Amino acid sequence: MSSRKGLLFVFIAAILFSIGGLCVKVIPWNAMAINSFRSIVSVILLLIFAKVTGRKFKLTPGVLIGAVSMCGVTTLYAMANKLTTAANTILLQFTAPVFVILVMWLVFKERPKRLDVITCIAVFGGVACFFLDSLGSGSFVGDVLAVLSGVCYAGVFMMNKFPGGDPLFATILGQVMGAVIGFPWLIQETVFTGTALAAALALGIFQLGVAYMFFTTGIRYASPIAASLVAGIEPILNPVLVAVVLGEMITPLSLVGGVIVFVSIMAYNIVGAKMDKKKAQAEAGA
């Protein structure tokens, strides 16, 4: 598979990811129950996908770390969506690249570059806007959970970096964890309307199942920088869908914070890509 096709797969995954905010909002269940249901459906699809593609499961430290990260992302995302706006949730989760930089520095001893430091400062400035806005509004806890989801999402992007990492099986194992953790809440639910079931199935089939088939395949061939650029469509589409269908709007201060976070991450990727290209050209000409 070419890198261009890999990016196309990441793009398709990002579009499917973006329905998460809307679907979670319209399901009148506890967030843990929602995550359990969608994870069960997704695991079935991903196991079939692994079987068809001939993938062999092997439990390694990298798979286990990736699984914990995946479980954290899906569980915290669902909880945050119930406690704050969809826009706040996805934009705060989009801080993941900053945590990747911090982990690479603290764990893998790769010192951050000047661009890394500037981006971290800018992103945390944007995050501060969200928290200043949420004080007294009842969404503070939701915003905290969204940031923690971003921390876990950093681990998802690094699944290939961990020893013995396998994104597909880390995803499957992580979603099994999420399904088990939320199952006690799922069996207590009593509202199974057509809308709730349709939205829950859409989450399991498309937003987790099919999306991660494309995502785990695409990131094997696309560069992390290019993939993160393409994935930037998700934090745009997600709150737009919720605003159009449910009328949920982001507040002015949170909008400012969101713009700062989004622009900082996108600028980081673009400038970083140009710097890497110049470095490669210089090395080739040496």
N, C-alpha and C positions, 0 to 999 in steps of 0.2 A: 504493500500500500504506500502511495506517495504521501509526502507531508501535506500537500494541498488537500487530499482526500481526508487525511487525519483531522485537519482544521475544519472541514465540512462536518465531520462527525461531532466535533466539539461544539460547533455552532448549533447543530440540531439538538444536541443534549441541553445546551443553554436555553433554547426556546422551550423545551419540555420542562426544564427545571422551573421556568418562570410561572407556570400555572399553580405552583405550590401555595403562594399567598392567598389567591382567590379560593382555591378548593378548601384549604384549612379554615378560612373564615366562614364558609357556608355550611360546614358540617357542625351540628350542635352537640358535639361530643367533647369529652375531656381530651386535652392534647395528647396525653399518653395513650389513650385508646385509638386516636387517629393514627398515631405513629405505629402502633402495634399492627393495626389492620393493613395499612399500606405496606409495611415491611413484610408481612406474611405473603401478600400478593406478589411483591417484588422478588422475594427470595425464590418463589416457585419459578418465576420467569427466568431469573438469572441462573438457576441450577439447570434448567433446560438449555439455556444458551451455552453454559459451560460444557454440558454433555455433547451438544451438537458440534461445538468447535473443538472437541477433544482435549479440553483443558484438564490437567491433573491437579487435585488439591493437595497441598503440602503445608502443614502448620509450621510456620517459622516465626521468630521474634518480629520480623518485619510485617508479616500478615497480621499478627496479634495487635501490634501497635496501630496499624492501619485500621483494623476492625474497631478498636476502641475509639479512634478518631471519627470513624464513620457513624458509630452509634451515637456519639456526642453530637455530631452535626445534625442528624435527623431528629433526635429527641429534643435537643435544645431549640432547634428551629421551630418545631411544632409548638412548643411551649411559649416561645417568644411571640409567635404570631397571634396567640390568644390574649397576650397581655400588653401588646403595643401595636402600632400600625404595621401593615405589611411593608411599607416603605422603610420605616426604621429598622425592621428586622433584616431585610435583605441588604440594605446599605451598610449596616453595622457588621453583618456577616462578611461583607465584601472587604473588611479590613484584614482578611486572612493573609495576603501577601506580606503585610508588615510583621505578622507573627512568624511567617516563614523566615524572614530576615533575622529576627531575634533568635529563633531556634538554631539557624545555621551558625550564628555567632556564638551562642552559649553552649550548644551541644557539639557542633562539628568544628568549632574554633575557626570559622571563616569570618574574619573581621569585616564589618560592614564598610562599604564605600561611602564617600561623601553624599552621593545621590541617595543611598539607602537611608542615611541619617536624616537628610532633609525631608524625604518622603515620610519617614516615621513621625517626625515632628508635625508635619502638615496633617497627616491622617489623625493623629491623636488630638490635634486642634479641632478637627471636624467632629470627632467623637465627643469632645467636650461640649460642643453645641447641642448635641442630642441630649446629653445628660442635664445640661442647664435647662433645656426645654421641658424635660420630663419631671423635674423636681416639682412635687405637689400635684402633678397631673394624673398620678396613678399608673404611669407607664414605665417608671424607673426600673422596676424589677424586670420587666420585659426587655428593656434596653440592655440591662446587664446580661441577661440570658442570650441575647443576640450577639453581644461581643464574645461571650464564651463559645458560642457556636462558631464564630469566626476563628477563634483559637483552634478549635477542633478541625475546622475546614483547612487550616494550614497543614495539619497532619495528613489530610486526604490528598492534598496536592504533592505531598512529599512521600507518598506510598512507595514510589519506585526508589527512593533514597534510602529507606530503611533496609537492613540486612535481610536478604531473602524476600523482599517485598513482592507482592503480587496484587495489583489493584482490584482485579475481579474477585478473587477469593477473600480479600480483606473487606470488600464491599458486601459480599454475601454474609460473611461471618458477623460483620458489624450490624447488618440489618436483622440477623437472627437474634442478636443481643437486644436490639431495640424492640423486636416483636415480643420477646420473653418478658422484658421489663414492663412493657405497657399492657400485657395480657390481662392482669387482674382488673384493670380499669375497663378494658374492652368488654369483658363478660358481664360487666355491670350496666352497660348501655342498653337502653330500651327504645330509643328513637331511631327507627330504621325506615325513614321515608325514602321515596324514590330519589329525591335530590341528594340526601345524605349518602346513600349507597352509591349513586352515580359519581359523586365527587370523590368518595373514598376509593372507589375502583380506579378512577382516573389518576389519583395520586399513586396507587400501587403499580398500575400497569404502565402509565406514561411518565409521571414525574420522577419515579424511582426506577422501575424496571427497565423499560426501553431506554430511558435517558442514560442510565449507567451502562447499558450495553454499548451505546455510542461513545460515551465519555471514556470508559476504561479502554476501549479500542483506539479511540482517537489520540489520547495522550501518549500512546506507545509510539506514535509516528510523528506527532507535531511537537515542536519545541515548547517548553513551559511558558516562555515569554509570549510567543504567538498564540498559544492556547488561552492564556489568561486575557489577552486582548480580545479574542473572539468571544470568550465567556462573559465579557463586559456587557453583553446585550441583556443578560438576566436581570441585573438590578435596575434596568430601565423598564423592561417589559412587565416585571412583577408588580410594582405599585401602580402602573398604568392600567393593567387589567382590573385590579381591585377598585381603582378610582372610577373607571368607566362603568363597571357592573354594580358596585356597592356604594359608590359615592364617597368612599373614605379618602380624605385628603391629608396631605402632609402639612404640618404647621410651618410658618415662615422660617423660624430659627432652625428647625430640623431640616428644612429644605437647604438652608445655607450650609449646615453640617454635611448633608448628603452630597452637595455639589463639591465641597472641599475634599471629601473622601474619594468620590468617584474620579474627579479630575486628577487628584494626586496619584492615585493608583494607575490610571491610564497614562498619565504623563511619564510616570516612572517606567512603565513598560515600553513606551515609545522611545524615550531617551536612552533607556538601557539597550534596546535593540540596535539603535544607531551606533552606540558606543561599542557594542560587541562586533558589529559589522566592520567598523573602522579598524578595530584591533585585529580582526581576522585578515583584513586586506593588508595591514601593515606587516603582519607575520608572514603572509604569502609573498610579499615583495622583498622581504629581508633575505 
